[in-house]
Amino acid sequence: MREFVRKREISHKGSLSRLKNPKRLQNWAGGSGAGALNYRWSYVQGTIGDIFDGLARGQSEVVNA
C-alpha cells in the first residue's frame, strides 16, 4: 500500500511531490488538506437529510397506495 501511495503521489504531482522534492517535504506541516472540506459539512448534512426525507415519503406513498 505504501508503494502504491508513493507511486501515485509522484505520478500525479511530479516534481512538486513531497516524496521527490526535499524542499517540499521540509516545508510540509503534515496536513493532508482534508480540513479544507469541513466548511461544506453542514450543506452535505442538509442534502442527505433531504434525500432521506424524500425516500421515506416515497416509501410511505407506495405502502399507502
matplotlib code that plots the C-alpha trace (Angstrom):
import matplotlib.pyplot as plt

x = [0.0, 2.8, 4.4, 1.1, 0.7, 4.3, 3.9, 0.6, 1.9, 4.9, 2.8, 0.2, 2.4, 5.7, 8.5, 6.0, 5.7, 7.0, 8.4, 10.5, 11.3, 13.2, 12.4, 8.6, 9.0, 10.9, 8.3, 5.3, 3.4, 2.0, -1.6, -3.5, -5.7, -8.9, -9.6, -10.4, -13.6, -15.0, -16.9, -19.1, -20.3, -23.5, -24.6, -23.9, -25.9, -28.8, -28.7, -28.5, -31.4, -33.5, -32.7, -33.7, -36.9, -37.8, -37.0, -39.2, -42.1, -41.7, -41.9, -45.0, -46.7, -46.1, -47.3, -50.5, -51.3]
y = [0.0, 2.4, 1.8, 2.4, 5.8, 6.7, 6.0, 7.8, 10.9, 11.0, 10.3, 13.0, 15.7, 15.1, 17.5, 19.0, 15.7, 15.8, 12.3, 13.6, 17.2, 17.5, 21.2, 20.5, 17.8, 20.1, 22.8, 20.4, 20.9, 17.4, 18.2, 16.2, 19.0, 17.4, 20.3, 22.4, 20.5, 21.0, 24.1, 22.1, 19.6, 21.4, 21.6, 17.9, 17.1, 19.1, 17.4, 13.9, 14.8, 15.9, 12.7, 10.5, 12.6, 12.1, 8.4, 8.0, 9.8, 7.7, 4.5, 5.7, 6.6, 3.1, 1.5, 3.6, 3.1]
z = [0.0, 0.8, -2.5, -4.3, -2.5, -3.2, -7.0, -7.1, -5.5, -7.8, -10.9, -10.1, -8.7, -10.5, -9.3, -6.8, -4.9, -1.3, -1.9, -4.8, -3.8, -0.5, -0.1, -0.4, 2.2, 4.6, 4.3, 4.8, 8.0, 8.0, 7.0, 4.4, 3.2, 4.5, 6.8, 3.7, 3.3, 6.8, 5.8, 3.5, 6.0, 7.1, 3.4, 3.0, 6.1, 4.7, 1.3, 2.8, 5.1, 2.1, 0.3, 3.2, 3.7, 0.0, 0.2, 3.3, 1.6, -1.5, 0.6, 2.5, -0.7, -2.1, 1.1, 1.2, -2.4]

ax = plt.figure().add_subplot(projection="3d")
ax.plot(x, y, z, "-o")
ax.set_aspect("equal")
plt.show()
